[in-house]
Amino acid sequence: MNTSHFFVTGDPMIYGADASIVLVTLAIVFYLSYFKKWGWLWREWITTVDHKKIGIMYLLASLIMLFRGGVDAILMRLQLAIPNNHFLPSEHYNEIFTTHGTIMILFMAMPFMFALFNMVVPLQIGARDVAFPMLNAVSFWLFFIGAMLFNISFVIGGSADAGWLSYPPLSENQFSPGPGQNFWIWGIQISGIGSLATGINFIVTILKMRTPSMRLREMPLFSWSVLSASIAILGVFPILTGTLLMLTIDRLLGGHFFTMDAGGNPMMYVNFIWMWGHPEVYIVVLPAFGVYSEIVATFSRKRIFGYSSMVFSMIAISVVSYYTWAHHFFTMGAGADVNIVFAVCTMIIAIPTGVKVFNWLFTMFRGRIRVTQPMLWFYAFVPTFLVGGATGVMLAAAPADYQYHNSYFLIAHFHQVLIGGVVFGYLAGLYYWWPKLFGFKLNDRLGKWAFWLWQIGFYVCFMPQYALGFMGMTRRMYTYNQTMGWDMGWAPLNFISTIGAFLMGICFIFQAWQIIYSIKHGERDVTGDAWDGRTLEWSIPSPPPVYNFAILPTAKGRDTWWYQKQEMKQDGYKKEPVTFEAIHMPKNTGIPFIMAIFWFIAGFGFTFQWNWMGIIGLIGVAGTLFARSFQYDTDYWITAEEVEQTEKALGRL
Amino acid sequence: MQQSVSAKFSDHDHHDHGHVDQGGLKVLGFWIFLVTDCLLFATFFAAFAVLRTHTNGGFTGKEFDVPGFVIETFILLISSFTSGLAVLALNRGNKKALIGWLIVTVLLGATFVGLEIHEFSSMAAEGATITKSAFLTSFFSLVGLHGLHVTFGIFWMTGLILQLFKKGITSVTKRKISIISLYWHFLDAVWIFIFTVVYLMGVM
């Protein structure tokens, strides 16, 4: 392969991207060298195994990916704004919708979710870290390197263009030769292994690392949502790994799992990928449900209504989600009996979800509600998710689905549940736990601007798309002609939708501004309990010390911190004298990062079918695992005196 | 038996002052990992089940080399038995016997992989390669995936043998041996399914 194929050429936007990548890289290198920050970067961040720092890195990466996916969305909306538009070439349009979907689900929603897992769960259950801190760092770096591998495809080698789930036979060599499709496979494969490891890590953390007095049925609901999402990860991510491996075997070794000839079966891929893909959307929404449960209870100053039914419904969702995958292709022709089973299972999911919404509303009933930023996002979530869920039930009706299938009605539906459910939930969680991790609140006024623009932008963008779906506009349509545009009325609706997309783009600017502004001017949180919270994470300073809890807390039932605070307010309350003990902590290690670099080499090599390079990368991965196995000196002790000094400095004594 | 072994080890790693039992966590984590690995194999089994009749007019399951796969099976089963003997030696605290049985297990595993490579290459020599039919693609992928797992296990076990030479039997090496023996038995269990679904149902 010569260089003229290696670098993507011929598109002014790509040249612009090339230039900006080079400039940003140079700026970062200059900054780090000039301020002598390389050692700091290595010691404090790259080699860290601290769940709080890993959470922050996940968050940062997901916000960057939100930006990239958002730019893709705006480019698509510009292309569709008017009929017969040639703003983007058609191949470029295909690449952009593929990239947008892949990035938003796998490289934005997943890391944002893992950011919340890492930032909150150990603090909420009274633990000093996750069960496997080094594995946690491995998960992060695998995600990061996978995302980078996927993202460089648009300047090197060319992007994937077969849709975000890359159905064969289109994604096979015959129709998608070249490295683009391989970038998609390896980017997701590498980060998917990281996700699987995170699932295992958090299951063990939640089952085994809770402070000894916290019983499972008194655990905060966010941690329950993480447990149920992790169980779902455990059940379906291996299927993704296997399916991508099969597609790799087809493309790299000339296999016939999913080809049109030699007995391959493309529909098998579609079944496999949705066996992962459908539970995947529940995986991302369950933690959002957990966030709402925390927020509603805190800001209504009430215990959550129907705790057990909340737990039961989350577990029900994660189990039933395994039996809904075929609703993505009712039109496959599996027959009425098969379709009915999947249609009914899909509709059944609406029941536990409905239970949860009612529980939140009953929690608010007669509560003393404070309307804060996190609460605003919850308010927005309820109607948005309700409509999104209702259109989902419409789509789940198999006979009717033949009409909606792959139309803009579907596009509007899943954006409504994913934005209304997942994005709103994660943003609510971000605003809620931001002071815990960073020690200051995000500015209210800028946040409200962003919030209202999000709401208006969202409805302006997606409501017209429901109508467009009914009018016959199909997804992935590159452009439409004058007759469709003006006589059939597609153009005005598309134009309005584009305006909405821009409004949402402006929100992102407001939110970035909000973060930068608040670093300097945000309200400082000196108490560690920024919102008058109910769960254990609010009982420690913000930001928490490296060991989180100087003394493992005692949990007395649900909302333990809330009741402890009331006890502390009573007359005659005496603080018990504390004696500190040495704390056992894991040491930082460079192995996760080095292993991820080898994964990158492997992924890059196999992408260009340079098998020698791919094999070198895999040997490197095995070598780092081997080296780690020989490391025995992996943890250290923080002495009791150090703990005491730290606590004193934080004003806790 | 494995469960009781792992439960026993967790006591050794236990620290006081409310500290979490790291060894026990790792064993539990590994059990959960095995669930995911099991599902990975299940995906390949499912693909094989769909594609096993899609032979494209070429090599079929009837042509498998019966003595070949029977010998492979026995060797792997024996290696599972010897890894069990290694764990028994570990429980007795007999380092020499432990290392000896682990070396036997590694050698048997290597023989298994060698026989599998021989089987694959003789099939390829007859023209039955991965590119010929969907049946062969799914066959080579499923059996090859298992073979790669065994190969990985061989390197892993070799690393642990070196550590045993250096460190002897400690609570850490005990936990590591109990984990790899879980892995090894798991691969054996997967092979039983491959033996049944792929080979026996193939030649029937």
Interface residues (C-beta under 8 A of the other chain):
Chain A: A127 A131 F132 L135 L196 G199 I200 N201 I203 V204 L207 K208 M209 P212 L234 G235 F237 P238 I239 T241 G242 T243 L245 M246 I249 D250 L253 G254 G255 H256 F257 T259 A262 G263 G264 N265 M268 F272 L552 E581 A582 H584 A622 F626 S629 F630 Y632
Chain B: H15 H17 G18 H19 V20 D21 G24 L25 K26 L28 G29 I32 F33 V35 T36 D37 C38 L39 L40 A42 T43 F44 A46 A47 V50 L51 H54 T55 N56 I130 T131 K132 S133 A134 F135 L136 T137 S138 F140 S141 L145 F152 F155 W156 G159 L160 L162 Q163 K167 V172 K176
